[in-house]
Amino acid sequence: MHRVTVKRKEHFNAAHRLYNPSWSDEKNEQIFGKCNNPNWHGHNYEVIVSLTGEVDEQTGYVYDMKKLSDLIKDEVLNRFDHRNLNLDVEEFKNIIPTAENIVKVIYDLLRVKIEEQYEVKITLYETERNFVEYPA
């Protein structure tokens, strides 16, 4: 059978602050700049979840896209959308919510819910021009 990649794109809005509490305010400002705003700042994130696997002969699907949509909603959107990532999302209590860390958290949340026979890749757009992928 042949392998195909299917993708589902969703979006969420969230605020965050890039700040390392073990550094001085000056160092945080130097490293993170305007992303260190103590009053937070927000993004309109786009997340693309890619699954690669064999096409099922009986359904013609790699993966049921309604099932994938529901999974993303339950595990990601309900947790992150219209939230302050630093304050409202348990996964960021001890890590800085950079795009690099957010994409890894999303991957970890979804990977445990998706059967092992599928390759999973997450692409996260923080802005139109800044995006990350995991795994690389």
C-alpha positions in Angstrom: 0.0 0.0 0.0 1.1 3.6 -0.3 1.9 6.1 2.4 0.2 9.5 2.3 0.4 12.5 4.6 -2.9 14.2 5.7 -2.9 17.6 7.4 -5.4 19.5 9.6 -5.0 23.2 10.2 -6.5 25.0 13.1 -5.9 28.3 14.9 -5.9 29.6 18.4 -5.3 33.0 20.0 -3.2 33.2 23.1 -1.1 35.6 25.2 2.3 35.0 26.7 5.5 36.6 28.0 9.0 35.4 27.3 10.7 35.7 30.6 13.3 33.7 32.5 12.8 34.2 36.2 16.4 33.3 37.0 17.7 36.3 35.0 17.7 40.0 35.8 15.1 42.3 34.2 17.9 43.7 32.1 19.0 40.4 30.7 15.4 39.4 30.0 14.9 42.6 28.1 18.2 42.1 26.2 17.3 38.5 25.1 13.6 38.7 24.6 13.0 42.4 23.8 9.3 43.3 23.3 8.3 39.7 23.8 9.3 40.3 27.5 6.5 42.8 28.0 5.4 42.4 31.7 1.8 43.1 30.5 1.9 40.2 28.0 1.4 40.1 24.3 -0.6 37.9 22.0 -0.5 35.9 18.8 -3.0 34.4 16.4 -1.3 31.0 16.2 -1.9 28.5 13.3 -1.2 24.9 14.0 -0.9 22.2 11.3 -1.0 18.6 12.4 0.4 16.2 9.8 -0.1 12.5 10.0 1.7 10.1 7.6 0.6 6.5 7.2 -0.8 3.8 5.0 -4.1 4.3 3.1 -6.6 1.9 4.5 -8.0 -0.2 1.7 -11.5 -0.4 3.2 -12.0 3.3 3.9 -9.6 5.0 1.6 -8.4 7.1 4.6 -5.0 7.5 6.2 -6.8 8.8 9.3 -10.4 10.0 9.9 -10.1 13.8 9.6 -13.2 14.3 11.9 -11.4 12.2 14.6 -8.3 14.3 14.1 -10.2 17.6 14.3 -11.9 16.5 17.5 -8.6 15.4 19.0 -6.9 18.8 18.2 -9.9 20.6 19.7 -9.9 18.5 22.9 -6.2 18.5 23.5 -5.0 21.8 22.1 -7.7 24.4 21.3 -9.6 23.9 24.5 -6.4 24.2 26.5 -4.7 27.1 24.7 -7.3 29.2 22.9 -7.9 32.6 24.5 -5.6 31.8 27.4 -2.5 33.4 28.9 0.0 30.5 28.3 2.2 31.5 31.3 -0.7 31.7 33.8 -3.5 29.4 32.5 -1.7 26.4 30.9 -0.2 23.9 33.3 2.4 22.8 30.8 4.0 26.2 30.8 4.3 26.7 34.6 8.0 25.8 34.5 9.0 26.4 30.9 9.1 29.5 28.8 6.2 29.5 26.2 8.4 30.1 23.2 7.2 28.8 19.8 9.8 26.1 20.1 8.4 24.9 23.5 4.7 25.3 22.4 5.2 23.1 19.4 6.8 20.4 21.5 4.0 20.5 24.1 1.4 20.2 21.3 3.3 17.3 19.9 3.5 15.5 23.3 -0.2 16.1 23.9 -1.2 14.6 20.6 1.4 11.9 20.2 0.0 9.9 23.1 -3.5 10.0 21.6 -2.5 8.9 18.1 -1.6 5.3 17.3 2.1 4.5 16.9 1.7 3.5 13.2 1.3 7.1 12.2 4.2 9.6 11.9 3.2 12.9 13.5 4.6 16.3 12.7 3.4 19.6 14.1 3.9 23.0 12.4 3.2 26.0 14.5 3.0 29.5 13.0 3.4 32.3 15.6 3.3 34.9 12.8 3.0 34.7 9.0 6.8 34.6 8.8 7.8 32.9 12.0 7.0 29.2 12.4 8.5 26.0 13.9 8.2 22.3 13.2 8.5 19.4 15.5 10.0 16.9 15.1 12.5 18.6 12.8 
